[in-house]
Amino acid sequence: MSENRIKIVEKILNANERLAEQNLERFDNTNTYAINLMASPGAGKTSFILATIHALLEDQVRIGVVEGDTAPVTIDSDKIMAAGMPAVQINTGGECHLDALMVEGALAQLPLDALDLVLVENVGNLICPAAFDLGTHSKIVIASIPEGDDKPYKYPNIYRGLDVLIINKIDLLPYLDFNMDYFRQGLEMLNPGLETFALSCKTGEGLQDWLFWLKNKLPRK
Amino acid sequence: MSENRIKIVEKILNANERLAEQNLERFDNTNTYAINLMASPGAGKTSFILATIHALLEDQVRIGVVEGDTAPVTIDSDKIMAAGMPAVQINTGGECHLDALMVEGALAQLPLDALDLVLVENVGNLICPAAFDLGTHSKIVIASIPEGDDKPYKYPNIYRGLDVLIINKIDLLPYLDFNMDYFRQGLEMLNPGLETFALSCKTGEGLQDWLFWLKNKLPRK
């Protein structure tokens, strides 16, 4: 990598930090809690968002969603809107992660004053999203049982910077060789004491503990 | 993105093309067939390589493996060497894909003259690896049933440039809502007539068709 390129990459990251701070300020000024949701493709980010929306309907929690995709598809944002919540779709144009500027653009299209929570669904990728702060209050990764128990060892960066880890698709545990102890040892090495919730968005098992954690974070409007 | 950055990215891609051509020449001169294997994290790349190695043992096919990881872990290369085949591990140092230069370095450590096949296991990622040719004869993506049936729609670039698609973990079909027709429609739109093999590395179901395809590609040494 040339020295020029390194300088340019540094400039991009610094600009991102600045914009991330502005996004955070925006969330705080409108009293909205924000989460950056990261995961592999197919770990269940959208199912997790939908399960959270449905579970919080009776508490009248208003949730806005920012959907990051590498292509101009509205599959996920259509599902969110069908669940009655506002969603903005970001097409990264092939880029492998969201950045703070993209999120800033999306926030301009969400009624933040009327929302309690913003869930930002990052591009499905365990590598690039780890390097770009979006200005959210917390970063959550969704791991899933079929991905295997060695992922913390192989993708350490994304597990290091996390606030919460969701372990999704536990309904598939009987059909797979997933060693939960080995998985948790890897986690503990990278991010000691990390809050984790093992659950199934399909059956609803384990969802209550996650919802309890989340409700405690939501501001009173 | 600044004009400077675009120029630099173009230079990097052009340099990669040149090195990829040299890698291809290297494979051809040593009469070795080479495959670039791409997939999401946890789709089963290493299991697929191991299943292929074991199935071809009796035919005395010699397989070398290049293992790409974003961290200095030897979990996968250890498994390959335990199966009796030479493996070289590349640590990309956080980079989200392999490139032709990294592969060139790895090839210097493999006994190409004594090999029939080189399998390059790319970093687990459905986005970045699509942009970097490694100089292999074919590009294969491994999709897996638990990732869901919408992946071709969401990650079109990687499905467009493919020669073969493996659909792994079909043993999990009874436990998941995976619409194979919807998945195949997406594929057909992006890559008409693409060769696909649906199989399970765990049960061995469907592996024969893949092996038949592969054996036809292998040179006679």
Interface residues (C-beta under 8 A of the other chain):
Chain A: S2 N4 R5 I8 I12 S40 P41 G42 D69 T70 A71 V73 I75 G94 C96 V123 G124 N125 L126 I127 C128 S144 P146 E147 G148 D150 K151 Y153 K154 Y155 P156 N157 K169 D171 L172 Y175 L176
Chain B: S2 N4 R5 I8 I12 S40 P41 G42 D69 T70 A71 V73 I75 G94 E95 C96 V123 G124 N125 L126 I127 C128 S144 P146 E147 G148 D150 K151 Y153 K154 Y155 P156 N157 K169 D171 L172 Y175 L176
